[in-house]
Amino acid sequence: MILISGATGFLGTHLLKTLCLNNTENIRALYRSEDKKEYTINFLKTLLPVDFHNRIKHIEWVKVDILNLPELEKTFENIKFVYHCAAWVGNSPRDYNMMRKVNIEGTANMVNLAVSHKVDKFCHVSSVAALGQYTGSKNSDEQAPRDSERYCSRYSITKFGAEMEVWRASQEGLNVVIVNPGVILGSGFFDAGSGLIFDKVLNNFKFYPPKQTGFVFVDDVIQAMLKLMQSDIKNQRYILVAENTNFKIVMEKIAEVFDCKPPNYKVNKPLLYLLWIFQNILGLFKSQKTQITLNTIRQIYSKRVFSNKKSIKDIGLSYTSLNQAINLIFEDYKKLKQ
């Protein structure tokens, strides 16, 4: 039986869609919110061919928090394969404690139960944010050293901590694989995470961040996960990036396909610093979540390039171009709007 944590999240939902298309049986999907579960089921019904709707009925839904160890343990009965997609993403300093609990403690709970229940294989979804970086111009790969966390985002720190829990479990006998995707582009979920890129373009947002990073189509991430779990590969991590480019180019491609106006103005760095100062002054008088931090500003102006050579060589992964990915997302978008 397959166990999926974070099954109603962006990646978990797309994983469910692919498993249904593959006629995979015996899927146990973990979720926390009834509203998100309903959205996921409607998403699957909209994008899956009618012939596959019966597969949705065979998904075993279990409402559980991965921080609730006694309840979580019950979900590991008869499990052979685990896809750990659950994570907490945030930029505000106020999110840090929750990110540590969900991303590190939650992952520790998952791998500990996988070890004690003798799970055959465990796939952990990490991020390129957890990777180290070489000095100079060398592209970041799976071996890039993580020498300092001084300029790392809080999310990066917690995802790296989660990986440490997975590697620790591998030393205890658990067969693991870790995937480190870049910014994942896919249909649905335009209200959070990478989906906000589409939301901003569709709402004629005028500004773009100058950040450069790796991007990848969601279906490629899913295929990599499935191939790794079906292979003899174990105790390895894989960067999943189709193209390294900047947000301006990606947002222009989205605007072209979705027939919107592209953003024209680069986010101004001095203005961001002024907003940061104003926000902190305002925070002295009014309790609110910090939206801009010094680290956020550094991240917006960062430039990273990631190597995908290992995933191509070991898994035989063939990446979808960003142009093709955005066109496929547009086709799904039209169906979901109906």
C-alpha positions in Angstrom: 0.0 0.0 0.0 1.1 3.6 -0.8 1.0 6.4 1.8 1.0 10.0 0.8 1.5 12.8 3.3 0.3 16.3 2.2 -2.1 14.6 -0.3 -4.2 17.7 -0.7 -1.3 20.0 -1.4 -0.2 21.1 -4.8 2.3 18.3 -5.4 0.4 15.6 -3.5 -2.7 16.3 -5.6 -0.8 16.0 -8.8 0.8 12.8 -7.5 -2.7 11.4 -6.8 -3.8 12.3 -10.4 -0.8 10.4 -11.9 -1.4 7.4 -9.6 -5.0 7.3 -10.7 -4.0 7.4 -14.3 -1.6 4.5 -13.7 -4.5 2.5 -12.2 -2.6 2.3 -8.9 -4.6 0.7 -6.2 -4.3 0.8 -2.4 -3.6 4.5 -1.9 -3.8 6.0 1.6 -4.0 9.8 1.4 -3.3 12.0 4.5 -5.0 15.4 4.8 -5.9 18.0 7.4 -8.5 20.2 5.9 -11.9 19.1 4.6 -12.0 22.1 2.2 -8.7 21.1 0.7 -9.8 17.5 0.4 -12.9 18.7 -1.5 -10.8 20.9 -3.8 -8.5 18.0 -4.5 -11.3 15.6 -5.4 -12.9 18.2 -7.7 -9.5 18.8 -9.3 -9.1 15.1 -10.0 -12.7 14.8 -11.3 -12.1 17.7 -13.7 -8.7 16.7 -15.1 -9.0 12.9 -15.1 -10.8 11.2 -18.0 -14.3 9.9 -17.0 -13.1 6.3 -17.3 -10.7 6.9 -14.4 -13.2 8.5 -11.9 -13.7 5.2 -10.3 -10.1 5.2 -9.2 -10.8 8.3 -7.0 -13.3 6.3 -5.0 -10.6 3.8 -4.1 -8.4 6.4 -2.4 -8.5 5.9 1.4 -8.6 9.3 3.0 -7.3 9.7 6.5 -7.6 13.0 8.4 -4.5 13.3 10.5 -1.8 15.8 11.5 1.8 14.5 11.0 2.6 16.1 14.4 0.1 13.8 16.1 2.3 10.8 16.5 -0.2 8.3 18.0 -2.8 9.0 15.3 -0.1 9.1 12.6 1.2 5.7 13.6 -2.2 4.1 12.7 -1.8 5.2 9.1 1.3 3.2 8.6 -0.4 -0.2 8.9 0.3 -2.3 5.8 2.3 0.5 4.1 5.1 -0.5 1.7 5.9 2.9 0.0 5.8 6.4 1.4 5.7 9.7 -0.5 6.3 12.5 2.0 5.0 15.6 0.3 3.7 17.5 3.4 5.5 20.7 4.3 5.0 24.2 5.6 6.1 27.1 3.5 6.4 30.6 4.8 8.5 33.8 4.6 7.5 35.6 7.8 9.6 35.2 11.0 6.4 34.3 12.7 6.1 31.2 10.5 9.5 29.8 11.6 8.4 27.9 14.6 5.6 26.2 12.7 8.0 25.4 9.8 10.4 23.8 12.2 7.7 21.7 13.7 6.1 20.6 10.5 9.2 20.3 8.3 11.6 18.9 10.8 9.6 17.3 13.6 6.9 16.1 11.2 9.5 14.5 8.9 11.1 12.9 11.9 7.8 11.4 12.8 7.3 10.1 9.3 10.7 8.4 9.0 10.7 7.0 12.5 7.4 5.3 11.8 8.7 4.1 8.4 11.6 2.5 10.2 9.6 0.9 12.9 7.0 -0.4 10.4 9.7 -1.7 8.0 8.5 0.3 5.0 10.2 -0.8 1.8 11.0 2.7 0.5 10.6 6.4 1.5 10.5 9.3 -1.0 11.1 12.7 0.7 10.2 15.9 -1.2 12.8 18.5 -0.4 13.7 21.6 -2.3 16.7 23.3 -4.1 16.4 25.7 -1.1 18.1 22.9 1.0 21.1 22.7 -1.2 24.5 24.1 -0.6 26.4 26.4 -2.9 29.9 26.5 -4.4 32.0 29.6 -4.3 32.5 31.1 -7.7 30.5 30.4 -10.7 30.1 26.6 -10.5 26.5 25.4 -10.8 25.0 23.9 -7.6 24.7 20.1 -7.7 23.8 17.4 -5.2 27.2 17.6 -3.6 27.4 21.4 -3.1 28.6 22.1 0.4 26.3 23.9 2.8 28.9 25.7 4.9 26.9 28.4 6.4 23.2 29.3 7.1 23.9 33.0 7.5 22.1 34.0 4.3 19.7 31.1 4.1 15.9 31.6 4.4 14.1 30.1 7.3 12.3 27.8 4.9 15.7 26.6 3.6 17.0 25.9 7.2 13.9 23.8 8.0 14.1 21.8 4.7 17.7 21.1 5.3 16.9 20.0 8.8 14.2 17.7 7.4 16.8 16.1 5.1 19.0 15.4 8.1 16.2 13.4 9.6 15.8 11.4 6.4 19.5 10.7 6.2 19.5 9.7 9.8 16.7 7.2 9.1 18.7 5.8 6.2 21.5 5.0 8.6 18.9 3.0 10.6 18.1 0.8 7.6 15.4 2.8 5.8 15.7 2.9 2.0 15.3 6.6 1.0 15.3 8.8 -2.0 15.2 12.6 -1.8 14.1 14.9 -4.6 15.1 18.6 -4.7 12.9 20.3 -7.2 13.2 24.0 -8.2 10.2 26.2 -8.5 7.4 23.8 -9.6 5.0 25.0 -12.2 1.7 23.2 -12.6 -2.1 23.6 -12.9 -4.4 24.6 -10.1 -3.5 26.0 -6.7 -2.9 29.5 -8.1 -3.6 30.9 -4.6 -0.4 29.8 -2.9 3.2 28.8 -3.5 4.5 28.9 -7.0 0.9 29.2 -8.2 1.1 32.8 -7.2 3.3 33.5 -10.2 0.3 32.7 -12.4 -2.0 34.6 -10.2 0.1 37.8 -10.4 0.3 37.6 -14.2 -3.4 36.9 -14.6 -4.2 39.9 -12.4 -1.9 42.2 -14.4 0.7 42.7 -11.6 3.2 45.3 -12.9 6.3 44.1 -11.1 8.7 41.2 -11.4 11.4 40.0 -9.1 14.9 39.8 -10.7 15.6 36.5 -9.0 17.1 33.7 -11.1 16.6 30.1 -10.1 15.6 26.7 -11.5 12.1 25.8 -12.7 10.5 22.5 -13.4 7.1 21.2 -14.6 5.1 19.3 -11.9 4.6 16.2 -14.1 8.4 15.8 -14.4 8.7 15.9 -10.6 6.1 13.2 -10.3 7.7 11.0 -12.9 11.1 11.3 -11.2 9.5 10.3 -7.9 7.7 7.3 -9.4 10.8 6.2 -11.3 13.0 6.4 -8.2 10.6 4.5 -6.1 10.3 1.7 -8.7 14.1 1.5 -9.1 16.9 -0.1 -7.1 18.3 3.4 -6.4 18.4 4.2 -2.7 20.0 6.7 -0.3 20.4 9.3 -3.1 19.2 12.9 -3.7 18.3 14.4 -7.0 18.0 18.0 -8.2 14.9 18.3 -10.5 15.3 21.4 -12.7 14.3 21.8 -16.3 15.6 25.3 -17.0 17.6 27.9 -15.0 16.1 31.3 -15.8 14.7 34.4 -14.2 11.2 35.3 -13.1 10.8 38.0 -15.7 11.2 35.5 -18.6 8.8 33.0 -16.9 6.2 35.6 -16.3 6.5 36.9 -19.8 6.0 33.3 -21.1 2.9 32.9 -18.9 1.5 36.3 -20.1 2.0 35.3 -23.7 0.2 32.0 -23.4 -2.6 33.3 -21.1 -3.0 36.4 -23.2 -2.2 38.9 -20.4 0.0 41.9 -20.1 3.5 41.0 -18.8 5.0 42.8 -15.9 7.2 45.7 -17.0 8.9 46.9 -13.8 11.7 45.3 -11.8 11.1 45.3 -8.1 13.1 48.2 -6.7 15.7 47.3 -4.1 15.8 50.7 -2.3 12.0 50.7 -2.1 12.0 47.2 -0.6 14.4 48.5 2.2 12.1 51.4 2.8 9.1 49.1 3.0 11.0 46.9 5.4 11.8 49.9 7.7 8.2 51.1 7.6 6.8 47.7 8.2 9.0 47.2 11.3 8.0 50.7 12.7 4.3 49.8 12.1 4.9 46.5 13.9 5.8 48.3 17.1 2.2 49.6 17.3 0.2 46.9 15.5 0.6 43.1 15.6 0.9 41.8 12.1 2.8 39.2 10.1 6.0 40.5 8.7 5.8 40.3 4.9 9.3 41.7 4.0 12.5 40.7 5.8 16.1 41.4 4.9 16.4 37.8 4.0 13.4 38.1 1.7 15.1 41.0 -0.1 18.3 39.0 -0.5 16.3 36.1 -1.9 14.4 38.3 -4.4 17.8 39.5 -5.8 19.6 36.1 -5.7 20.9 34.3 -8.7 21.3 30.5 -8.6 22.0 27.9 -11.3 21.4 24.2 -10.6 22.7 21.2 -12.4 20.2 18.5 -13.5 22.9 16.1 -14.9 22.5 13.5 -12.2 18.7 13.1 -12.7 19.1 12.8 -16.5 22.0 10.2 -16.2 20.6 8.1 -13.3 16.8 8.3 -13.9 16.8 8.9 -17.6 14.5 11.9 -17.0 13.4 13.9 -20.1 12.4 17.4 -19.0 9.5 19.3 -20.4 10.4 22.8 -21.7 8.9 25.7 -19.9 7.1 26.8 -23.0 5.5 23.4 -23.3 4.7 23.2 -19.6 3.0 26.6 -19.6 0.9 25.6 -22.6 -0.2 22.4 -20.8 -1.0 24.3 -17.7 -3.2 26.7 -19.8 -5.1 23.7 -21.2 -5.8 22.5 -17.6 -6.7 26.1 -16.6 -9.5 26.3 -19.1 -10.9 23.0 -17.9 -10.8 24.0 -14.2 -12.5 27.3 -15.0 -15.5 25.7 -16.5 
